[in-house]
Amino acid sequence: MALHFELVTPARLVRSEDVYMVVVPGTEGEFGVLEGHAPFMSTIRDGAVRVYRTDGAAPEEILVRGGFAEVGEKGLTVLAEHVEG
């Protein structure tokens, strides 16, 4: 099983892929999302979204500034105000 992850800015779709886990810099603290996570929504702070493609893999970091994260039945969507790079 895999988690479907999308990273979106107001200008474009940055990522849309199946991954093992994503750690998001929430305003109330970091949170990890795996396949089957309970639905919820959170604001995010400036920081790094860490994407783990497989179990035990080194994470890829994507720097984001502000926005929201939503976990739903289709996976995790991060709506970032800005993505570095």
C-alpha positions in Angstrom: 0.0 0.0 0.0 1.1 3.6 -0.7 0.1 7.1 0.3 -0.9 9.3 -2.6 0.9 12.7 -2.1 0.2 15.9 -3.9 2.1 19.2 -3.4 0.4 22.2 -5.0 1.0 26.0 -5.1 -1.3 28.7 -6.4 0.7 28.6 -9.7 1.1 24.8 -10.3 1.1 21.2 -9.3 4.6 20.5 -8.0 4.2 16.8 -7.1 1.7 14.0 -7.5 3.1 10.6 -6.6 2.6 7.5 -4.4 5.1 7.4 -1.5 5.6 5.6 1.8 5.3 8.5 4.3 5.4 12.3 4.4 6.3 14.4 7.4 4.7 17.9 7.3 5.7 21.0 9.4 2.4 21.8 11.0 1.9 25.0 13.0 1.2 22.9 16.1 4.2 20.6 15.4 5.4 18.2 12.8 3.1 15.3 11.8 3.7 12.1 9.8 1.2 10.7 7.4 1.0 7.1 6.2 -1.5 5.3 4.1 -4.8 5.0 6.0 -4.3 8.1 8.2 -7.4 9.5 9.8 -8.8 12.5 7.8 -7.9 16.0 9.1 -6.7 19.4 8.1 -3.9 21.6 9.4 -2.2 24.9 8.7 1.5 24.5 8.0 4.5 26.7 8.9 7.6 27.5 6.9 9.9 24.5 6.9 10.7 21.3 5.1 8.2 18.7 4.0 10.1 15.3 4.2 9.1 12.7 1.6 10.0 9.1 2.2 9.6 7.1 -1.0 9.9 3.7 0.7 10.1 2.3 4.3 13.6 3.0 5.6 14.6 5.4 2.7 16.4 8.6 3.4 13.9 11.5 3.1 13.8 14.1 0.3 13.2 17.6 1.7 11.1 20.2 0.0 11.1 23.7 1.5 7.7 25.3 1.7 6.3 28.6 3.0 2.9 28.7 4.6 -0.3 27.0 3.5 -2.5 24.0 4.5 -2.3 20.2 4.6 -5.4 18.0 4.1 -5.5 14.3 4.7 -8.5 12.6 3.1 -9.5 9.2 1.7 -7.5 10.0 -1.5 -4.3 10.7 0.4 -2.4 13.9 1.5 -2.6 17.2 -0.3 -0.2 20.1 0.8 -1.4 23.4 -0.5 1.7 25.6 0.0 1.9 29.3 -0.6 5.4 28.9 -2.0 7.8 26.1 -2.7 11.5 26.7 -2.9 13.2 25.4 -6.1 
